[in-house]
Amino acid sequence: MSVNRLEQKSLLIISHSYKPLLNPRAFRWSAILEEWAKDNTKIDVITSWQPGQPREEIINNVHIFRVNNALIEKLRSRFIKTDRKTSVTKNKNSAKTESKTNKVIKTVLKKLHDLTWKNIYWPDYATLWKKTALQNAIYLIDTEQYDAFITVSDPFTSHTVGYELKQKYPQLKWLVDIGDPFCFRHDTPTNNHFLYKQKNYNIEREVFAKAEHISVTTESTKNKYTELFPESAHKIKVIPPLMAPAEVKHTSTVSEKNDTIKLIFVGTLYKAIRNPKFLLQIFTQLLRTNFSKKVELHFYGDINDCQDEFKKYQPLLNKNLFLHGLVSREEVLQAMATSSVLINIGNDNMYQLPSKIVEYVLTGKPIINIARLENDSSTEFLQAYPGKLIMHDTKDGLFQNELSKCISFIHNLPKDLPLKERETWHRTFSPETITKQYQNLLAKPIPECNSTQVLS
């Protein structure tokens, strides 16, 4: 028997990221809420404010309230780079024209930040947002009649806001949406685990206990949380990644004007969990083949702490190797549409699925996935995708074998996936399908817990 969709009159969402920020949470929840609002549901969003953004606006029937401490945000945007991705408002040449003095100041302040504040904040970089987000949420709840509220992470601070709201308004149904794990996220921790490891575990367990529903994006994440918090296992639901609509004309694999082979990576790099070292080594070897004059490698997104990996390739920059940094979503979509091959670097943990792998599939382009784990989440996701190559970032002397696979794949590139097959993938992961799953989840009664475990 199918579950009727929840006829929500009003929803409140607490999400630190929303339009026009450029990160997975902003893309996912902007698409979901704009779809949800089509059902004549009143949608209010409390999100973070940043310089240049309006404090309040309505986008596609979603009412957005941006809150934060103005002075802190201006200082952060000017000097300190956090894990948060901002909207593209600067000129592309700003990095070139920035004075050496400003660069030195930023470097010094960044190091000072990393040595002090970054080592003591909890639960994450957004902790100073909590007070204003909570105050505004309380005001809205007291003046509106919400049927439920949803908190979204990353960052986990959104859930600490929700935890306090649930204590004050126990009658409101609470859905906790987890984009990235928190308490067992060790490779790229959101805070100082030496100080807060047990505290992280305790608060996440309490959040799970208080919420009516918890949604995660992968089965492996659900299994891990079930192991950690068995008393809340009955609340956890897998709602997969989302493919946001791409309003870009699909193009053929190889440009009609020339035979340039464009290898494109889209996403954020991290030295610990998504390192480009292996990809760069493969690429330099490709330049020694008969592809040398026509192969290019493009990176779109933040390179974070991987800058050192690119230093040795300085002579190739803007010739065969291109670093575009953070650009608009439209530019990213256009780059994917005009690519020859899309490159994905799998995470160094099995619980996080790189968000762009989902949009890669929608393009129908050939995909090279570099797996860094035996149980790589991206490899599992791509099982049914025909035009792929799975490479292994190995440490056991098999580099030449992987290189040979790559050369053969590029030499005999698969045809782009036909439109009909791409539409099948899109239906599964479309905003309409994913939104319906959230609606159905909120409409469901909460099953009784069968676990004999008790909270510690």
N, C-alpha and C positions, 0 to 999 in steps of 0.2 A: 504493500500500500504506500503510495507516494505521500510525502509530507507537504501539507499546504504551506505556501510561502507566508511568512510573517507579515501581517498587514500593519507595519509600523507607521505610527503617526509622526514620531519624532525621534531622531537619534543624535547622540552627542559622541563625537570621536575625539580622542586625545592622541595626536600624532605629532611628534616633534618635527617631522618632515612632511611637507606638502608642496604643491605647486608654488613657485617655479623652481624649487630645489632640484638638483640633478643627482638623485640617488634612487636605489631600488624601492625604498618605502614610499617616496614621493610619487614615483611613477605608478606603483601598484595601487595605492589608496586613492590617488586622484582619479584613476580610471574606474575603480570600484564604486566610489561615492557618486561620481557623475552618472554612472549607470543606475545606481540605486535611486538617485533623485528622480529618475524618469518615472518611477512608480508613485510620484506625488508625495514622497516621503520628505519631511522636513529634515535636512541634514545640516548640523552645525559642527564645525571643526575648530578645535583649539590647537594651534601650531606655533612654531617659533617665528619671531620677527627678526628680520635682518635689515641693515641699512638699504634704503632704496625701495623697500616694499611698503605697500599700504598696510595700515594696521587692521583694516577691515574691508572686505570686499566679497562680492558674490560672483562665482565663476560657475557657469552651467548649473545654476540652481543650488549650488553648494555654498553655504554661508561660512566664510573663513574669518576667524579671529586670530590675529598674530600678536603674540604677547612675549615680552622679555624686558630685561633691563637694558635701556637704550645705550647707556655709557659702556656697559660691559660688552655688548654686541659690537659696538663701534671699535672698541679696542681689539677685540678678538678678530674681527674681519680685517683690521688694518695690519695687525702684527702677528697673531698667533693662528696657526693652521691646526684645526682639530680634525677629528674623524668625519665630521660632517661635510658634505659636498654642497657648495652654494650654487646659486644660479649664475649664468654667464652674463655679466654686465660690463666687464672690462673689455677694452679694445685688445685684439689679438696681439698687437705689438707692444702692449704695456710692459711685458716682461723684459723686452729689449731696451725700452726707454727708461726703466726704473733706475734711479740713481744708485751708485755703489754704496752711498751712505745709508740709504733706506734698506738695502739688502743686508748690510752689516747689522743694522739695528734689528731687523727682523730675525736674523740668525741668532743674535745674542738673546733676544727675548724668547725665541723658540726654545733655546737650550735652557734658559732660566725656568721657563714654564715646565719643561720636561723633568727638570731636577727637583722642582718644588710642587706646584699645584697638581701636576699630573700624577704624582706619587701619593697624594693624600685624598683626592676627591673620591666621592662615593655617591651613587653607584657608577657614575660615568661622567663624561665631560658636560652633560646637559643638566647637572644637578642644580645649577643656579636658576634654571628655567622652572624648576618645580614649584616654587612659591607663587609666582605670578600665574602659572598654568592652573594650579589648584584654586587660587582665589577666583579666577575668571570662570572656572568650571562650576564652583559653588554658586556664584552669582547667576549663571545661566540655568542651572538646575532649579534654583529657587524661583526663577521667573518664568521658566518654560515647563512643560510637562513631557519629559522624555520617557520613552518606553524602555530604553536600554542605552548603555554606553559601551564603547569599544576603545581599548587602549592598544597602541601599536608600538612595537619595538623592532628595530634598534632606534634610539637608545632605550635602555631599561627604565630610565627615569619616568617615562610615560606610565609604566605600570605602578610605580610608587605613588604617582598621582591617583591612579585608579584605586589603589589599595585604600587610601584615605577616603576617597569618595564612597567606596563600598561600606566603610565603617560608618560614615555619616548618613548614607542613604541605602540601607540594606535591602529595601524593596526593589531597587533598580537592578535589572539583569545586567551582568557584566561579562563581556567577551574579551579575552586576552589573546591578542594576535602576536605571534612570535616569528619574526623574520630570521633572526639569528639567535642561537642559544646564549644563555647568560652565565649560569653558575659553572658549567663545564666547558666554557670557551677559554681554552688555555693558550692557544697559539697566538691569538690576537686579543688578549684580555682587555676588558673595558675598564678595569681598575687594577689596583695593586693587589694581586692575589696573595702575596705574602701577608698583607695586613687583613684582607677582607674575604679570604676564601670561604670560611665558615659562614660569615655574614651573608655572602652572596647566596649560598645554598639555603640558608634559613629564610631569607626574604622571598626567594623564588618559590620555595615550598609553601609559604604562607599565601602568596599571590594565587598559586594554583588552588589552594584550599578555599579561598574566598570567592573566586570566580565561578560562574556557572558553566562557562565554556572556555576551552583553550584551543586555538588553532595553530598548527605548524605546517611547514611546506613540504617536508619529506617524511617518509616512513621511518627512516633511520633515526630522525630526531624524535619522533613519537616513541619509538622503542626505548631510546635512552631515557627520556623523561618518565616512561612507564617503569623503568628499572629504578630510577631515583625516587620517584614519588608515586608508588603503587596505589596509594589511597586516592589519588586524583586521576588514575589512568582512564576511568570511564568518561572523563570530561574531554579528553584529547581527541581532536579530529584533524586529519590531514586534508588541507585545502591547497592544491598544488600551485606552482608559479603561474603567473598571468602573462599573456601576450597582449600588450597594448597595441591598439590599431596603428598600422604604419601607413601614413598617407604619402607614400613615395612610390613612383613608378618603378616596377621591377625591370631590371635590365639583364642582358645576357652575361655569362661568366667572363668572357673576354671582350674588352672594349672593341667596338666596331672600327674605331679610328686607329688603333694600334694593338699590338699583341702583348701589352704590359700585363703581367700577372701580379695582381694586388692581393697580398696577404694582409688581412685586417684583424686586429685584436681590439675588442671593445670591453672596457671594464676598469676596475681599480686594481693596481698591483700592490702586493705586500711581500716583503722579503721572507716572512715566516710561512705564509700559506699560499701565496700565488706569485711565485718568483719567475721572472722572465729569462733567467740564465740559460736554461736548456734550449728555449726557443731561439735565443740569440745565437747560440752555438750552432744550431741547425741551420739558421739563416745564413751565417757566414760561410758554411760549407756549400749551401746552394749557390752562393755567389762565385764559387769555384767550378761550377758546372756550366753547361751550355745555356742555363737560365740567367747567367750573370748580368746580361745587359737588359733584361726585361722583368726581373722580379723585384718587387718592392715590399717592404714590411712597414705597416702603419699601426701606431698605437693611439687609440682614442680613450682618454680617461686619465685619472690621477696616477702618477708613478710612485707617489709616496716615498717610502724609505728605500726604493730600488734605484735611486739615482746613480749609485756607484756601479751598478751593473751595466750602465750605458756609457760610462766614461771611456772605456777601452774601444768603443765603437764610434768615437767622435768623428773620424774621417768619413764615415758613412752617412752622418746626419744630413738630412735634406738632399741626399743623393739617392740612396737606396732605402735608408731608414728614416722614418718620419715620426716625430712625437708631437701630437696635436693638442695634448692636454684636455682639459674640460671644455667641451663645446656644447652647443645647443642640441637638443634632442633631434631636431630636424636634420642637422648636419650629420649626426650619428646614423640616423636612418638612411640618409642619402649615401653615406659611405658604405654601409652594409649592402645596399641595393646595387652599388657599382663595383663590389668586390669580386675577386675571382675565387678566393677561399677565405672563410672566416675561421679564426684561430681562437680556441678556448684553452685556458690553462686551469686544470682542475684544482680544487682546493686541497690543502694538506690535511683536511679532516673530512670525515664521511657525513657530517651533519649539515653542511652548508652547500647548497647548489648555486653556482654562479648565476646570477639573475639573467645575464645576457644570453646564456645558452638557449633559453626558451625563445627569445626573439630571433636568434640565429635560425632556428628551425623554420620559423614563419617565412623567412626569406627564400627557403628552398635551395640555398647555396651549398656547395660542398663545404664540409666542416672538418677541420683537424682538431681533435681533442687530445691534449697532452695530459695524461693521467699520472698523478704523482702517488697514488695509493692503489693497492690491489682492488679494494672495494670503492672505487672512485664513483662519486654520486653522478657526475656528468656522463660517464660511460654507461651507467645504468639507465639514465634518462634517454640516451641516444640509441638504445638497443634496437628500436624499431625504425630508426632513421637510416635510409639506404645510402645516401651520399656522404659517408663519413670515413675518416681514418683515425684509429685510436693508436696514439703513440705513447710510449712509456718513458718517463723521465727516470731512467735507471741509473744505478750506481755500481752495476756489476759487469761493466765492460761491453755492453750491447749497443753502444752509441752508433756504431757503423750500421748495424742492422736496422735501427730506427731511422737513420738517415736514408738508407736505401728504400725503405718503405715510403718515406716522404717524397723522395725524388720520383719514384714510380707513380705515386698518387697524383702529383702535380703534372707529370708528363701525360697521364691519362685521366684527366679530370672528369669526374662523373657529370652528367648533365644535371642542370638545375631540376629540382623536384617539380613535377607538373602541378599546375594550379589546383586541380581537383584534390590531389593528395595534401597540398599545403592547406587547403580549406578544411580538410579533416582534422589536421593538427590544430588549426585555429579554433574550430568549434570546441575542442576539448579544453583549451586554455584561454578562451576569449573572456573579455570583461563580463559579458552576459552570463556565461557559464559559471565563472568564479563567483560573481556577485550572488547568483542564485544559491550557491552552496552556503554562503554566509547567511543569507536570508533563511534558508531552511534550517541551518544550525541554530539560529536564535529562536526559531519557531518550535524546536523540539523540546519536550520535557527532559529533564536531567535524569538519566537512569540511576538507580540506586547503586551505591558502591558495594561490590562483593568482596573487596579486600578486607582481610582481618588486620591489616597494618593500622597503627595509630600514629598520630603526629608525635614526633620526638621533640 
